Amino acid sequence: MTATFVLRRYEEADEAVAIALWHETWQEAYPALDFAARLDWWRERWRRDMVPVMAIVVAEMSGDLVGFVALDPATGYLDQIVVRPDLWGAGLAETLLRAAMELAPDGLELHVNQDNARALRFYRKHGFVVVGEETNPRSGAPVYRMSWRSARRTG
């Protein structure tokens, strides 16, 4: 599938669609979990912890918001890459990851659930390595801490 994505900075008017997209994407990835029950928590986290601090880049296709990436440019912490499920495999995650790498060219760090084989393959393919094991304090799920360093910094 060849798709054309337009990237732009997040705007306040994107909030409802971005939150709905987060819900849809995570629910698809983990169908046994009830992400609807987490929406109030996520909305509060989005407003309090993410929008004021993070660089958020959204992706549009034909005028519809279809993905976003959120990272803290001060620390290089990549909090979220969210892609509408029907576009998984269409190159959008790579496009969003490249945007994150441009915003934090010295390196990125992230957490990924250890049972998320799709995400682990994706991040490893793009040069991330596991640098630690932790537990998600909210869910109790085991996670890997992964890191990417640019070639200019390591080479």
C-alpha positions in Angstrom: 0.0 0.0 0.0 1.5 3.3 -1.0 0.1 6.2 1.0 0.9 9.9 1.3 1.1 11.3 4.7 1.3 15.0 5.7 3.1 15.7 9.0 2.4 18.8 11.1 2.5 20.0 14.7 -0.3 19.0 17.0 -3.0 21.7 17.6 -5.4 21.9 20.4 -8.3 21.2 18.0 -6.7 17.7 17.4 -7.3 16.5 20.9 -10.6 14.5 20.5 -9.4 12.8 17.4 -5.9 12.0 18.8 -7.4 10.5 22.0 -9.9 8.5 20.0 -7.1 7.2 17.8 -5.0 6.3 20.9 -8.0 4.3 22.2 -8.7 2.5 18.8 -5.0 1.6 18.3 -4.3 0.3 21.8 -7.6 -1.6 21.8 -6.6 -3.3 18.5 -3.2 -4.2 19.9 -4.5 -5.5 23.2 -8.1 -6.7 22.6 -8.4 -8.4 25.9 -7.9 -5.1 27.8 -10.6 -2.5 28.3 -9.1 0.7 27.0 -12.4 2.5 27.2 -12.1 2.3 31.0 -8.7 4.1 30.6 -10.0 7.0 28.6 -10.5 9.5 31.5 -7.0 8.6 32.8 -5.5 9.0 29.3 -7.3 12.4 28.6 -6.0 13.7 31.9 -2.5 12.5 31.2 -2.6 13.9 27.6 -3.6 17.4 28.9 -1.4 17.5 32.0 1.7 15.5 31.1 2.0 15.4 27.4 0.7 18.5 25.5 2.5 21.0 27.7 5.8 19.2 27.6 6.1 17.0 24.6 6.6 17.6 20.9 3.6 16.0 19.2 3.6 15.6 15.5 0.4 14.4 13.8 0.1 12.6 10.5 -2.8 13.3 8.1 -4.0 11.4 5.1 -6.6 13.0 2.9 -7.3 15.5 5.7 -7.9 12.9 8.4 -5.6 12.5 11.4 -4.3 9.0 11.1 -1.3 8.9 13.5 0.9 10.8 15.8 4.2 10.6 17.6 4.8 12.2 21.1 8.2 12.7 22.6 10.0 14.8 25.1 12.7 16.6 23.1 14.5 17.6 26.3 15.1 13.9 27.3 14.6 12.1 24.0 11.9 9.9 25.6 9.6 8.6 23.0 6.2 8.2 24.7 3.9 7.2 21.9 3.8 6.2 18.2 0.1 5.7 17.3 -1.0 4.6 13.9 -4.6 3.9 12.8 -4.8 0.1 12.7 -5.9 -0.1 9.1 -2.6 1.7 8.2 -0.3 -0.7 10.0 2.4 -1.7 7.6 1.8 1.3 5.3 5.0 3.1 6.3 3.4 5.6 8.6 5.1 4.3 11.8 8.5 4.7 10.0 7.5 8.2 8.9 6.6 9.2 12.5 9.7 7.6 13.9 11.9 9.6 11.4 10.2 12.7 12.6 11.0 11.8 16.2 14.6 11.1 15.3 14.8 14.5 13.7 13.4 16.1 16.9 15.8 14.2 19.1 18.9 13.6 16.9 21.2 12.5 19.7 19.0 9.6 20.6 15.7 8.2 21.7 14.6 6.0 24.6 11.3 4.3 25.1 9.5 1.5 26.9 7.7 -1.3 25.0 5.7 -4.2 26.4 7.7 -7.4 26.3 4.8 -9.2 24.8 4.4 -6.7 21.9 6.3 -8.7 19.3 5.2 -6.4 16.5 6.6 -3.3 18.2 9.8 -5.1 19.2 10.4 -6.1 15.6 9.7 -2.6 14.4 12.1 -0.9 16.9 14.9 -3.4 16.4 14.6 -3.0 12.7 15.2 0.8 13.2 18.3 0.4 15.4 16.9 0.3 18.9 18.4 -2.1 21.4 17.2 -3.3 24.7 19.0 -1.6 27.5 16.9 -2.8 30.5 13.9 -4.6 31.8 11.3 -2.9 34.0 7.7 -3.2 35.1 5.0 -0.7 33.9 3.9 0.9 37.2 0.2 1.3 35.9 -0.4 -2.1 34.4 2.2 -4.3 36.1 3.3 -5.5 32.6 6.9 -6.4 32.0 8.5 -3.9 29.6 11.8 -3.4 27.9 13.6 -0.1 28.0 15.0 0.4 24.5 17.4 3.0 23.2 18.5 4.4 19.8 21.5 6.5 19.3 22.2 8.3 16.0 25.3 7.3 14.0 26.7 10.8 14.3 26.7 10.4 18.1 28.1 6.8 18.2 30.3 6.9 15.2 
